Amino acid sequence: MDRFDNSPETALNWYRSGKGAALATVVQTWGSAPRRVGSQLVIGGDGQIEGSVSGGCVEGAVIVEALDAIEEGEARLLEFGVSNEDAFAVGLACGGTIRVLVEPIGRVFPEAMLEELVAARANREAIAYEVNVETGQRALRHNAYPDRLRMDRSGFEEDGQTFVAVHNPPLRLIVVGAVHIAQALVPMARIAGYDPAIVDPREAFASNARFPREKILTDWPDEAVKQLGLDSRTAIVLLSHDPKLDDPALQAALQANVFYIGALGSTRTHAKRIDRMKQAGFTDDQIAQIHGPIGLDIGAADPSEIAVAILAQMTAVLRGKA
């Protein structure tokens, strides 16, 4: 599922408006398909659309099928071959095949179930939507499919009938210390799909001029991270190089379930950090969550390269590769 996709919310709003709606979801791909499994397109009963299942290759056919499905109140499982010419038009080297599940809201995808899904997404709760494409049995699964959730990987189970759509909260990055590295890291992280926030009580550093159009909090770091909230889809990066700023946020992160904690500093600096955390009562297992010195060892020499190393390490941890 795309990190900033609002398809479920849009489908619910359109259905409630009385015009009807259907969700079209990519459930399987072969070859160089234009969109990943889990991508969604919302089709309104009036023909209005939002989202994409193929980047433009088969949307027209999906819309026609979806409008018929809304009228008939039946789900449809569609299969399309994307030609090399069409694939090239949307930036791919070769074509492929995609299967798209079309589910009208109401008679097929229950309104109450969609409401529950939208509520979970609003509360930043990871949730999986499960549908058997043969029987039509549907359910929302809490605390299930941990590997799929960690990898953001929607798809069919081994039975070839049960499709699981992953709905993860958007990734967040909290950067403590509005320093040079942060100026490089924040826009990179945004490109990678993160919703970043910068925390630094030093207003000369944490300014709109240095971080235009970004979320900036000038509260003390422990108060700021408490306000932002910490969860399993949050990464926290400590860059201030000042224990007075880094440590309060670090302690809050160690007590939470964030997926990544990284702290800037040399091996010697990190050893001192570990000693402070032990004195604060944290266990060896908790302290082992800290990636320090921060970032993958790629020989980074300047702020931009260090930012690349940090983002690469965050990705590796998120995807279970580190």
Buried (B, 14 or more C-beta within 10 A) or exposed (E): BBBEBBBBBBBBBBBEEEEBBBBBBBBBBEBBBBBBBBBBBBBBBEEEBBBBBBBEBBBEEBBEBBBBBBEEEBBBBBEBEBEBEBBEBBEBEEBBEBBBBBBBBBBBBEBEBBEBBBEBBEEBBBBBBBBBBEEEEBEBEEEBBEEBBBBBBBBBEEEEEBBBBBBBBBBBBBBBBBBBBBBBBBBBBBEBEBBBBBBBBBEEBBBEEBBEEBBBBBBBBBBBBBEBEBBBBBBBBBBBBEBEBBBBBBBBBBEBEBBBBBBBBEEEBBEEBBEBBEEEEBEEEBBEBBBBBBBBEEEBEEBBBBBBBBBBBBBBBBEEEE
